Amino acid sequence: MTTAGTGQAEADRGDKGGIRTALAGLTTRGRSFLAAGVAAAVCSYVLGQSDLLRVGLLLAVLPLVCATVLYRTRYRVAGSRRLSPARLPAGSEARVHLRMDNVSRLPTGLLMLQDRVPYVLGPRPRFVLDRVEAGGRREVSYRVRSDLRGRYPLGPLQLRLTDPFGMCELTRSFSTFDTLTVIPRVEPLAPVRLSGEAKGYGEGRQRSLALAGEDDVIPRGYRYGDDLRRVHWRSTARYGELMVRREEQPQRARCTVLLDTRGIAYQGAGPDSAFEWAVSGAASVLVHMLERGFSVRLLTDTGNAVPGEGGDGFAGANQESADAAGLMMDTLAVIDHSDGAGLSRAYDVLRGGNEGLLVAFLGDLDEEQAAVLGRMRQRSPGAVAFVLDSDSWVREPSDVPGPLDGSGERLRMLREAGWTALGVPRGASVDELWRQADRERRGMAAAGGGEGP
């Protein structure tokens, strides 16, 4: 028998190895028949009963013949797997479609199909396929679900072939497997306007006027649809082709999402832990900002930035938002605690300035790290911090909610440094905190005599 996935997986062909494989595939029934046949043959010799010898030979030969025929029967079976979808949020279900094609000229016997699935995705699926005619196909499907984000391999697919008497069972495995990516939960956020967001046309976009005047204008080549009134005749005569004035340059507003992954900053584990909330919150903000037209990047306490293309590490205007979101979601799907003790590496990345809006999801902070965050604020026109007190996440919730223990002083330090800082209680909604951050920013602007955007 030969099995195939996207490629072809050949069965073992060595005679000695093949015989051992066939004998190893004897089922409990086959081994029982073989043992009974040997016992009958021994009894016939001891008792001198020739009829009992014939019965013993029949019992012993039947499983051997079944194993030989099953091993020598050459089926060519192709298998494929399709995930729908291949990337899904935690807590959602995906359907896995399996397809088996009999590409040989012989019909198959009874086939038992089994796919290898990690334990967190559910039980291992098994299917029984009846006789598949020559050139025929069978399609089956099953569902997988995980509350834990990550990348999970599916496969390889295993096909078990058995004889009609159930004496022997051989297993063949496909060589290919697929990967299911479980990304963090993404919560829709309200379209509020936080400081650092640009004014101008469109959502989250800026207009920077180029240089005015005929002498200082920066021309570019004519494109179909350009207004002919913008043609710059002096440059046209100079370059020998139609040139137009570049009167304005659209510039996308920027947003940096800082995710604190320090292992010492969080306690607890599991889908309801503080760290998982921070990862989900970062994913929600990233998707929200991309949808609003921002150039975004994901930054961790280790100093690593995603997507990281280009000199500034942002997802630029030449990169599709869907591709940027997919890359950052894939990163968040497998992100784990770091061994770092501080946020200095992230601060080094932000020292260049012009980083746009800074949104941080932070764990437990000490005075030193709060001071580092205060210096980060000086590099961004607007900054919002969601601080998780991990102690409150591992304790049992009380009947009367109170202030977060141990985080009040750090929140005060961040607010004095200019952050819009919020404590995150256990089980809080990302959208509600997002709205609250906007209300607090407007209150700070009103108290300071400023005017919110």
C-alpha positions, -999 to 999 in steps of 0.1 A, spaced: 0 0 0 13 35 -8 0 67 7 4 102 -4 -2 137 9 9 168 -10 38 145 -18 42 107 -21 50 85 9 63 51 -1 56 20 20 84 -2 33 96 -26 6 122 -47 22 112 -84 23 126 -91 57 114 -58 71 81 -63 53 75 -97 69 82 -84 103 59 -55 97 31 -78 86 35 -101 116 37 -71 139 3 -59 125 -15 -90 137 -45 -80 158 -56 -97 191 -78 -119 170 -50 -129 147 -26 -136 175 -53 -157 192 -59 -177 161 -21 -183 156 -17 -193 193 -47 -216 191 -33 -232 159 1 -239 175 -15 -253 206 -38 -276 186 -8 -288 165 12 -296 197 -18 -314 212 -23 -335 180 14 -346 182 10 -355 219 -23 -372 215 -17 -387 181 -48 -371 166 -42 -362 129 -76 -345 126 -66 -321 153 -34 -313 134 -55 -302 104 -76 -279 126 -44 -265 141 -29 -258 107 -60 -241 96 -61 -219 126 -24 -210 123 -23 -204 86 -54 -182 84 -39 -151 101 -6 -156 83 -23 -157 49 -44 -126 58 -12 -107 69 6 -117 37 -23 -107 14 -28 -75 32 9 -66 29 12 -76 -7 -18 -57 -18 -6 -24 -33 -30 4 -30 -21 39 -40 -40 63 -19 -36 101 -19 -46 123 10 -49 160 15 -59 183 44 -75 217 43 -80 241 72 -109 265 73 -97 289 86 -59 284 91 -58 313 115 -85 318 141 -89 337 175 -86 317 207 -120 302 217 -132 299 181 -136 267 161 -119 257 129 -129 229 106 -104 205 91 -114 188 59 -97 155 49 -98 140 14 -88 106 4 -84 96 -32 -79 60 -45 -55 66 -74 -50 29 -81 -69 5 -103 -80 -17 -74 -107 -10 -49 -96 -7 -13 -108 -27 17 -119 -12 50 -98 19 58 -95 35 92 -83 71 90 -67 89 120 -53 124 122 -27 134 148 -40 164 168 -24 181 199 -43 175 231 -53 211 235 -73 210 203 -95 182 213 -97 144 210 -79 126 181 -103 122 153 -109 87 138 -129 77 108 -139 44 92 -140 45 54 -158 16 37 -146 2 4 -133 30 -19 -137 22 -56 -109 26 -81 -105 63 -89 -130 72 -61 -127 96 -32 -140 101 3 -142 134 22 -146 137 60 -142 167 84 -138 174 120 -136 204 143 -108 217 165 -109 244 192 -84 259 216 -87 285 243 -49 288 243 -31 308 216 -2 292 197 8 273 166 -3 237 166 8 211 140 -19 189 125 -7 155 112 8 135 99 -23 117 87 -24 79 95 -42 53 75 -49 19 89 -58 -10 66 -74 -42 78 -84 -75 62 -121 -87 61 -115 -111 89 -99 -86 112 -67 -107 116 -42 -81 106 -40 -43 107 -13 -22 90 -6 15 95 8 39 70 16 76 77 16 105 54 47 127 55 31 161 54 14 181 81 -3 215 84 -1 242 111 -31 258 128 -24 293 142 -45 304 172 -42 341 176 -52 361 207 -88 373 211 -94 406 194 -121 429 209 -136 457 188 -127 491 201 -146 524 199 -133 550 174 -121 575 201 -95 602 194 -65 599 217 -38 625 219 -11 619 193 -36 612 166 -32 635 137 -58 660 124 -65 664 88 -82 644 61 -91 608 67 -88 589 100 -54 590 116 -37 608 87 -16 640 85 -10 664 57 24 679 55 26 707 30 55 704 7 74 736 -2 54 764 -17 66 785 -46 78 778 -81 114 776 -71 111 753 -41 85 729 -55 95 692 -56 81 678 -89 73 642 -98 63 624 -129 28 628 -142 3 600 -133 -29 592 -150 -57 613 -133 -34 641 -121 -49 676 -125 -33 693 -155 -33 726 -136 -5 711 -114 18 706 -143 52 722 -136 64 734 -170 99 744 -160 106 708 -148 88 694 -178 112 712 -201 142 702 -180 134 665 -178 118 660 -212 86 645 -197 54 658 -181 60 667 -145 35 679 -118 39 698 -86 39 677 -54 18 701 -34 11 679 -5 25 646 9 1 623 27 18 610 58 3 583 79 1 588 117 20 564 137 12 542 167 35 520 188 20 493 209 44 483 238 38 449 253 55 441 286 64 404 285 87 402 315 81 370 334 86 387 368 58 412 360 30 386 358 17 359 380 -6 330 371 -11 312 338 -39 301 316 -64 318 293 -77 340 321 -43 352 334 -31 388 334 -5 381 307 -31 367 283 -52 398 289 -23 420 280 -16 400 248 -53 402 238 -54 439 246 -23 446 225 -38 426 196 -71 446 198 -53 479 197 -31 469 168 -60 458 147 -80 489 156 -52 513 147 -45 495 114 -82 498 105 -80 535 112 -51 540 88 -22 542 112 13 530 106 17 506 135 43 484 151 45 460 180 73 466 205 83 444 234 104 450 264 132 431 247 135 458 221 121 436 193 98 454 169 73 438 145 69 440 115 103 456 116 106 463 79 124 495 69 145 517 91 118 527 116 102 493 120 66 505 112 42 489 88 46 515 61 22 528 35 36 504 9 26 474 31 -9 462 31 -27 465 64 -39 429 62 -3 416 58 9 437 86 -19 426 109 -13 389 100 24 392 108 18 408 142 -10 384 150 13 355 142 39 370 165 14 375 194 2 339 189 35 325 201 48 353 222 59 342 257 75 356 288 109 371 285 138 368 310 144 406 311 141 426 343 135 461 328 122 482 300 155 499 290 158 481 257 123 493 246 133 528 257 164 526 235 142 519 205 119 548 213 148 573 218 146 584 182 114 603 187 86 608 162 70 576 174 34 588 173 8 575 198 23 551 224 0 525 239 15 503 266 3 471 283 23 467 314 26 442 343 39 449 378 62 479 379 88 491 404 99 526 408 129 523 384 107 510 356 81 537 362 109 562 358 119 546 325 83 549 313 83 585 323 112 592 299 94 572 272 65 597 274 88 625 265 94 608 231 57 605 221 30 632 217 5 609 234 8 579 257 -17 555 272 -8 529 297 -28 499 309 -12 486 341 -21 451 354 -17 443 390 -10 406 388 -18 401 426 -54 411 420 -56 386 391 -45 356 411 -67 364 442 -103 354 444 -125 383 434 -141 401 463 -178 410 466 -170 447 468 -143 458 443 -117 482 457 -86 499 445 -58 479 430 -32 470 457 4 480 450 -3 498 417 -17 532 429 17 547 435 30 536 401 -1 549 383 4 583 401 40 584 388 30 577 353 2 603 353 27 629 366 50 620 337 21 627 313 7 593 307 -29 585 306 -25 556 330 -53 531 340 -52 502 363 -67 470 349 -89 450 373 -95 413 368 -118 405 339 -120 440 326 -132 448 291 -106 462 267 -132 484 250 -144 499 283 -109 508 294 -102 522 259 -132 545 263 -122 554 299 -87 563 287 -103 588 262 -125 603 290 -95 607 313 -74 623 285 -102 648 278 -104 655 315 -67 661 318 -68 684 288 -97 704 302 -80 706 336 -48 719 320 -66 744 299 -60 724 267 -85 714 241 -90 679 231 -89 669 194 
